[in-house]
Amino acid sequence: SYYVSVSGNDTNDGLSVEKPFKTIPKAINQVLPGDIVYLKGEVHPYSVSISISKNGTSTANCYLMAYPGEHTILDFSATPFGTRGLSLSGSYWQIKGIDFIHAGDNGMIISTGGYNVIEFCSFIGNKDSGLQLSGGAHDNKIINCDSYYNADPTDYGDADGFACKM
């Protein structure tokens, strides 16, 4: 398992709650199929999109999830308009218990990736659809997720909570 905390440091080994990484991309670079990335229950601010292109396998998923018993928020309010929060093109990921807020575009997009599970996540106040599937995304499960207050500027009148755009 790897750990990420806003008080961490990317020069740490990330292998314990006492020596976490600071950023999700640093943890993702280390991940192999079967590994878990735990995000401490804090507001994690990002000014750039997070991209995940690595793959798990059908017998060993990769995991990105809130630390047990804690609430994790990924705040993308510092991203420019048109910038997605998390872009997932990998397959066999399980993402659980995370709020994706205020992205300059989708809170999360799954494109080309398959066999992913997104569970107990919320997509709030993003400047396009909260969660979008497109570009050949297939065989993904979205379970017990909420998506609200997502809207396209400038009139904030025409975005979806969830969008499948194949």
VMD Tcl script that draws the C-alpha trace (Angstrom):
set ca {
  {0.00 0.00 0.00}
  {0.97 3.60 -0.62}
  {-0.23 6.63 1.33}
  {-0.81 10.23 0.22}
  {-1.30 13.22 2.53}
  {-1.19 16.97 1.98}
  {1.45 17.05 4.74}
  {3.52 14.37 2.97}
  {6.59 14.71 0.79}
  {7.20 13.10 -2.59}
  {10.75 12.25 -1.47}
  {9.26 9.90 1.17}
  {8.82 6.22 0.32}
  {5.03 6.55 0.72}
  {4.82 3.11 2.33}
  {3.42 4.25 5.68}
  {0.99 6.74 7.09}
  {3.97 8.29 8.89}
  {5.92 8.87 5.63}
  {3.28 9.53 2.95}
  {3.73 10.98 -0.50}
  {2.36 14.47 -1.04}
  {0.83 13.92 -4.50}
  {-1.31 11.31 -6.17}
  {0.80 11.27 -9.38}
  {3.86 10.26 -7.34}
  {1.93 7.34 -5.83}
  {0.44 6.32 -9.20}
  {3.96 6.12 -10.67}
  {4.80 3.42 -8.09}
  {1.61 1.34 -8.41}
  {1.63 -2.21 -9.70}
  {-1.47 -4.43 -10.14}
  {-2.89 -5.28 -6.72}
  {-1.54 -2.15 -5.02}
  {-3.65 0.30 -3.01}
  {-3.18 4.07 -2.83}
  {-4.80 5.45 0.32}
  {-5.61 9.15 0.39}
  {-5.73 10.70 3.84}
  {-9.03 12.35 4.72}
  {-8.16 15.92 3.87}
  {-8.76 18.46 1.15}
  {-6.10 17.74 -1.49}
  {-5.75 20.84 -3.71}
  {-4.65 20.38 -7.33}
  {-3.99 23.01 -10.00}
  {-3.44 20.43 -12.76}
  {-5.28 17.36 -13.97}
  {-4.38 13.94 -12.57}
  {-3.94 11.30 -15.28}
  {-4.04 7.55 -14.73}
  {-3.07 5.43 -17.71}
  {-1.65 2.40 -15.89}
  {-3.59 -0.84 -15.90}
  {-4.39 -3.40 -13.28}
  {-5.35 -6.90 -14.40}
  {-8.52 -8.99 -14.28}
  {-7.11 -10.78 -11.22}
  {-5.33 -7.82 -9.58}
  {-6.99 -4.40 -9.71}
  {-5.27 -1.17 -8.77}
  {-6.97 0.87 -6.05}
  {-7.28 4.59 -5.29}
  {-9.35 5.16 -2.18}
  {-9.96 7.25 0.88}
  {-8.09 6.10 3.96}
  {-10.45 3.86 5.98}
  {-12.85 5.86 8.13}
  {-11.84 9.20 6.59}
  {-13.36 11.56 4.00}
  {-11.14 12.66 1.10}
  {-11.76 15.65 -1.17}
  {-9.83 16.35 -4.36}
  {-10.25 20.08 -4.94}
  {-9.49 21.18 -8.49}
  {-10.68 24.78 -8.06}
  {-7.21 26.05 -9.06}
  {-7.39 24.32 -12.46}
  {-8.08 26.53 -15.48}
  {-11.37 26.37 -17.33}
  {-11.42 23.31 -19.61}
  {-9.13 21.21 -17.37}
  {-10.49 17.90 -16.13}
  {-9.94 16.77 -12.56}
  {-9.00 13.12 -12.95}
  {-8.55 11.50 -16.35}
  {-8.64 7.70 -16.27}
  {-7.60 5.85 -19.43}
  {-6.34 2.77 -17.60}
  {-8.31 -0.40 -16.92}
  {-9.00 -2.49 -13.83}
  {-9.03 0.35 -11.31}
  {-11.25 0.69 -8.27}
  {-11.74 4.26 -7.06}
  {-13.70 4.60 -3.85}
  {-14.81 7.18 -1.31}
  {-13.48 10.37 -2.92}
  {-15.17 13.70 -3.66}
  {-14.10 15.44 -6.89}
  {-14.90 19.14 -6.68}
  {-14.62 22.36 -8.72}
  {-12.69 21.07 -11.76}
  {-12.44 23.38 -14.78}
  {-14.17 20.64 -16.83}
  {-15.30 17.12 -15.81}
  {-14.59 16.07 -12.25}
  {-13.55 12.71 -13.72}
  {-13.47 11.32 -17.22}
  {-13.02 7.69 -18.16}
  {-11.84 7.38 -21.75}
  {-10.84 4.13 -23.40}
  {-10.50 2.43 -19.99}
  {-12.53 -0.61 -19.07}
  {-13.44 -2.81 -16.14}
  {-13.11 0.05 -13.66}
  {-15.30 0.45 -10.57}
  {-16.12 3.93 -9.27}
  {-17.89 3.62 -5.91}
  {-19.09 5.97 -3.17}
  {-17.65 9.00 -4.97}
  {-19.22 12.45 -5.37}
  {-18.76 14.94 -8.20}
  {-19.66 18.46 -7.08}
  {-19.49 21.90 -8.66}
  {-17.47 20.97 -11.73}
  {-17.64 23.09 -14.91}
  {-18.98 20.28 -17.10}
  {-20.41 16.85 -16.36}
  {-19.39 15.49 -12.99}
  {-18.39 12.08 -14.38}
  {-18.09 11.44 -18.11}
  {-17.44 8.22 -20.00}
  {-16.28 8.56 -23.60}
  {-13.75 7.56 -26.21}
  {-14.49 3.86 -26.08}
  {-14.79 3.48 -22.30}
  {-16.40 0.10 -21.68}
  {-17.49 -2.33 -18.98}
  {-17.20 0.25 -16.18}
  {-19.36 0.21 -13.06}
  {-20.52 3.37 -11.33}
  {-21.94 2.38 -7.92}
  {-23.59 4.58 -5.26}
  {-22.13 7.83 -6.58}
  {-23.63 11.33 -6.42}
  {-23.17 14.15 -8.89}
  {-24.65 17.62 -8.46}
  {-24.14 21.35 -9.08}
  {-22.11 20.61 -12.20}
  {-22.76 23.08 -15.01}
  {-21.22 24.57 -18.16}
  {-20.20 28.22 -17.92}
  {-21.20 30.87 -18.84}
  {-24.91 30.33 -18.34}
  {-24.43 27.29 -16.05}
  {-27.47 25.69 -17.59}
  {-26.49 22.62 -19.56}
  {-24.21 20.00 -18.02}
  {-25.03 16.56 -16.69}
  {-24.27 14.82 -13.46}
  {-23.22 11.72 -15.39}
  {-22.59 11.65 -19.14}
  {-21.98 8.72 -21.45}
  {-20.71 10.17 -24.71}
  {-19.70 7.30 -26.93}
}
mol new
graphics top color blue
foreach p $ca { graphics top sphere $p radius 0.5 }
foreach p [lrange $ca 0 end-1] q [lrange $ca 1 end] { graphics top cylinder $p $q radius 0.2 }
display resetview
